[in-house]
C-alpha cells in the first residue's frame, strides 16, 4: 500500500501555528509592551484627531508623563481636536507640546504662520515638533534645495516666536528622499519599533504605534523621552 505524503499537512499546521502566534503577538502581547526606562526617561504619547475623544486623567494615571498633540498641517489645516487635547492634557498634569505636519506643497512661512496662530504661547510647553514624512503628504516632490529653504524658513519663524529649538520627527521615507537629518543639527524624534534606537542624538523614541493606553480607544503611539522637560532642547 502506498503511503500518503504528510509534508503538506505539516506545512499547513506550521502556517496555522505561526498565524496564531502572530495574531496573539499583535493583539495580545504587542499592545501592552513597554520598554524598561533608564533613570532619565519617561513614557508619553502623541495624538491627533484620529484618536477621537481622550480621557486625559486616565492617560496620566497610566504612567504617561508627556503628550505631543497635533496642531496643524500645511498652510491652513487645523486639527479639530487640538484645543480639547491641549487643555485636557494640561489639566491632567502632563507636560504637553504641539507638532506640525510639514507639507511639500506650501511655503514654509505660511506653514509657520498657521502653526503659530493656533498654538498658545506657553513658556512651560515642550519644544515644538515638525513632522517630516512622505506618507500622507501631498503628491509634489520638490528638489532638496526647495525643501531645505522652505523648511529652514519654517524653523526660523517658529524658533524666533517660541524661543525654543524645534525638534525633528523625520520619517525614513522623507530621510531617504532628502537626506536632511544630519544637516539640520537639531534634536530629533526617532521611530524604531520595539528596539532602542541605534543612533546617537535622539531625544524622543517612538516605540510603536499600537500601544494600549488607558483613556485612548484603539492603538496609540507610545514614546520614550530621554530627559525631563527642564533638561530638554533649548535654543
N, C-alpha and C positions, 0 to 999 in steps of 0.2 A: 504494500500500500504506500502511495506517495505522501510524504509529509508536507503539510502546508507551510508555506513561508510565514514566519512570525514577525519578520522585521517591520512590515508596515504597521502592525498593531503596536509594536514597541515605540516606533517613531511617533505615532498618533498619541500614545499615552504620555510620552515625554512632552509633546507640544501642549497637551492639555494641562499637565502639571506646571509647566512654565507659564502658561497663560494665567492659571490660578494664582501662582506666586506673584506674577506681575501685577495682577489686579489687587491682590492683598497689599503689595507694597505701595501702589499708587493711592488706594483708597483707605488703607489702614495705617501702615507704619509711616509712610512718607509725609502726610499732612501734619503729624504730631512730632516730627523730627525737629529738634533744636540743638545746635552745636553747643558744646561746652564753652563758657565765656572765660576769657582772661580777666585779670584784675581791673583793667581799664575799660572793659567792654560792657555793652548793654544791648538788649533787644529793642527793635522798633518795627514799624510798619510804614508802607507807603500806599496811599489810596487815591481813588478818583471817583467820579460818578458811577463807575461800573460796580462799585461795592454797594450802592444804594444807601439806605439808612443804617447808620452805625451807632451802636451803644458804646460810647467812649468810656464810660465808667467801667464797663466790663472789660474793655480793651486794656485799660490801665491796670485793672486787677489781675490780668493775665500776664503780668511781668513785662509789659511793654513800657519802655521809658521815653520813647520819642515817636513822632509821626511826621512824615512828609506828605503833603497834601497837594494834589494837582490844582493849580490856579488857572492857568491859561495855556493856549496853544496858538501859534501863529500870531497874526496881527489883530484878530478880533474875537476869537473864540474864548469864552469864559466857562469854566466847569460849573455846572449847575449846583453842585453840592459843596463848592469851595467854602462859602461863608459858614454854612452849617457845620462842616467838618472842622474848620478853623476854630470856631467858637467852642464846639464840643470838645475837641482835643485839649484846648486851653483850660476849659472848666474842669476837665478830669485830671489836670495837673501834669499833662505830658508836655515835654519840650516839643515845639512844633516849628516846621519850616515849610516853605512853599516851593513848588517846582513848575517850570515852564517847558512845554514840548516845543522844540525849535523846528520850524518847517523850512523847507528849501525853496519855497515859492513866495516868501515875503521878506522884505528888507529887515535887517537886524534892528534898526531904530524903531520901526513900527512895532516889532515884537516886544522890545523892551518897554515901550510906552504902554502896551496892552498889559504886560505883567505888573508894572509899577502902579498903574491905575487901580488895579484890583487888590493887590496885596497890602494889608495895613502896615504902616510904618511901626515896627516894634523892635526896639534895640535888643530885646531879650530873645528874639526869634533865632532859630537856627539859620545858618547861611543859606541863601537861595541856591537852587539847583537848576541847571539846564539839562534837559533830557535830549540826547542826540541819538536818534535811531532812524534807520531807513524804513523799517516795518511801521506801517501806519502813517508814513509821511506822504507828501504829495508826489506826483509822478515825475516831477522835474529832478534832474540830476546835474546841477551846475558844476563847473570845474572847481578844483581845490582853492584857487585864488579867490573866487567869489565867496565860497564858504568861509575861508579864513577871514576875509574882510568883513562880511556881514556878521559873523559870529563874534568877531572882535568888537564891532560896534555895539552889539548887544551886551557883551560882558562889561565894556567900559561904562555904558549907561547905567546898568544895574548896580555895578560896584560903586559908582560915584553916588548913587541915590541911597543905597543901603549901608554904605561904609563897611561892607563885608565882601570877602572873596567868594565868588561863585564856584560852587562845586560842580564837577562834570560827571554826568552819567553817560558813558559812551558805549553804545551797543556794539557788538562785534561786527555787525553788518556795516555800521557807519565807519568804524575804525578801518575795516578792510577796504572801504572805498576811498577814504580821505586821509587816513594816517595822521591825525591831528593831536592825539592824546599827549604824546611826549613833548610836542612843541608848545602846548598851551600852558604848561608849568603851573597847574592848579591841582588842588586836592581832587581825587576822583572817587566815584562810587562804582564799585566793580561787581559784576554779576558772575558768580561761579556756583553752579548748583551743588549743594551739599559740601563740597570740598573747600577748604580755606584757600583764599587767593594765593597764587604762587608768584605774584608780582609785588614789587615794593610800592609804597606811596599811597595805598588805598586808605580812605577814611571811613567809608561805609562799604560793607559787603552784603550784597543781596544773595541770600542763601537759597531761596526757592520762591516760586510763585503760587504754590498751592497749599500754603500753611493753614492749619486750623487755629484760629484765634478767636477767643470768646468775644462776642459783641459784633462780629462780622459774619454775615451769611456767605457761605461758599469759601473757596480758597482765596488767600490773600498773600501779598508779598511779605516775606519775613526778612528782616535785615539785622545786621550787627554793626554798631558804631564803635570805633576803637577808643575814642576819648570822650570825656564828658564835654558838655557844651562849653564849659569855661576854658577848656584847652583845645577847642576846635579851631577850624581855619579862621583866619582874620586877615585883613589886608596887609 
